[in-house]
Amino acid sequence: QLAHMLRAVHIGTGSRVGILLHRSLHTYVSLLAILKAGAAFVPIDPGSPPDRIAYVVDDSALDLVITSTEFAAMTAGLDAARLELDERADALAECPASRVTADDCGDVDPLCYVIYTSGSSSRPKGVEVAQSSICNFINIVPRVYDVRPSDRVYQGMTIAFDFSIEEIWPTFAVGATLVVGPNDSRRLGVELSEFLNETGVTVFYCVPTLLATLSGELPRVRSLIVGGEACPAELVQRWSSPGRRILNTYGPTEATVTATCGELRADGPVTIGRALPTYQIVLLNSDLQPVPAGDVGEICIGGPGVARGYVGRPDLTADRFIRHRLARDGGRLYRTGDLGRLLDNGEIEYCGRADTQVKIRGYRVELAEIESVLAQMPGI
């Protein structure tokens, strides 16, 4: 019904629609409706400062923002049309419930979504991911992660963080149940442990920082998938148990969520594993030449998961997304800025950053972005 409403206001292939909502049923309806209408979604965290929200709306040239009257004051001055779901509930109920007829895109590979990450300037940068990239990811991940139709999968990340794609879409793809996480104090610690047990969650995605706050046992969680930041060995030891599989995932937004995956064991090293099927990992030196096995190099990612580039940033796109002789099928490699080395067992050890970027609860933060904002203040 929402997809029909979007088509009625000329939202279709080539359109970009923002989602500014707290996690709720409306969030997932909006995600599905935007894609059914043929448009691309741009998730916006309602907890972001108004200045950042306005920037994302302008920079991504949104045609529409799906929101609610709860955020009326926040969205009033935005340079995009608004569709407030609660205010349009009656009109939405009158829309057809039939499947929307998809546009014929021919040979064009439509944009699927734009997610904003921290930038080295004073502004974040939008990563454009095509439908072919995310469809490739969804075709691979349920099998690699062993997500089953009987699973109950926790969804706790804001949809403005691409970790949420890993939670949501493989779950939908196999017909499993998505368990929407709370927005209150139960988001971490002992209260989250209780929530997971009470709701019967069997697959739990999280950043190691969050996992470290949990207590007690999680007897129903058979699959624990960590990512977004380096995972300490003591966490692996703490949460290893018979019948539970712990996976460590790695991948930047620019490579469509996850590029490598490895199984962690209490008695083994912590690595980021190997490239997912169809993905490619190459370790290069500062001259963009491959390093010998065992040496540290920049992790560069190839394959169909490589994003289009950055919104309105051809210079930065050209610098980070490079044509390279080692890229398969004459494609591109994405230079991550992360360092790694190839171990004897064929897995990759993460060795930190080549620059000043840091991770806070899984979120990428460019320190230069903070510096540039501070430098605009008088007296600094």
Order of alpha helices (4+ residues) and beta strands (2+ residues): alpha-beta-alpha-beta-alpha-beta-alpha-beta-alpha-beta-beta-alpha-beta-alpha-beta-alpha-beta-alpha-beta-alpha-beta-beta-beta-beta-beta-beta-alpha-beta-beta-beta-beta-beta-alpha
